[in-house]
């Protein structure tokens, strides 16, 4: 049985993007620290991307055997 179906790969890709977004949050916030507006926008944007990607990845992996 091949465990690397396209749905599994997409789920892992979304999980990876979500984790990278959360890891980049402090770096981007520090880089944009001169402007409180852009720093906050970057932090909230990366948080949103991270949460959506993690949720999509978990959903795709949880339902990969659904027919």
C-alpha positions in Angstrom: 0.0 0.0 0.0 1.4 3.3 -1.1 1.2 5.8 1.8 2.4 8.8 -0.3 -0.9 9.6 -2.0 -1.4 13.1 -3.4 -3.7 13.9 -0.4 -1.0 12.9 2.0 1.6 15.0 0.3 -0.7 18.0 0.2 -1.5 17.5 3.9 2.2 17.4 4.8 2.9 20.4 2.6 0.3 22.5 4.4 1.6 21.4 7.7 5.1 22.4 6.7 3.9 25.8 5.5 2.0 26.4 8.7 5.0 25.5 10.9 7.3 27.8 8.8 4.8 30.6 9.2 4.9 30.2 13.0 8.7 30.0 13.0 9.0 33.2 10.9 6.7 35.2 13.2 9.3 36.5 15.6 11.9 37.1 12.9 9.5 39.2 10.8 8.2 41.1 13.8 11.8 42.0 14.8 12.7 43.0 11.3 9.7 45.3 11.1 10.1 46.6 14.6 10.6 50.2 13.4 7.0 50.4 12.5 4.4 49.2 15.0 1.7 49.0 12.3 3.7 46.8 9.9 5.0 44.7 12.8 1.5 44.0 14.0 0.2 43.3 10.5 3.0 40.9 9.8 2.5 39.1 13.1 -1.3 38.8 12.6 -0.9 37.8 8.9 1.6 35.1 9.6 -0.5 33.8 12.5 -3.5 33.6 10.2 -1.5 31.8 7.5 -0.1 29.4 10.1 -3.4 28.6 11.6 -5.2 28.0 8.3 -2.4 25.9 6.9 -2.1 23.8 10.0 -5.9 23.2 10.0 -5.9 22.3 6.3 -3.0 20.0 6.8 -4.5 18.2 9.7 -7.8 17.9 7.9 -6.2 16.5 4.8 -4.2 14.0 6.8 -7.1 13.0 9.0 -9.4 12.3 6.0 -6.9 10.7 3.6 -8.6 7.3 3.8 -12.1 8.6 3.4 -13.7 7.3 0.2 
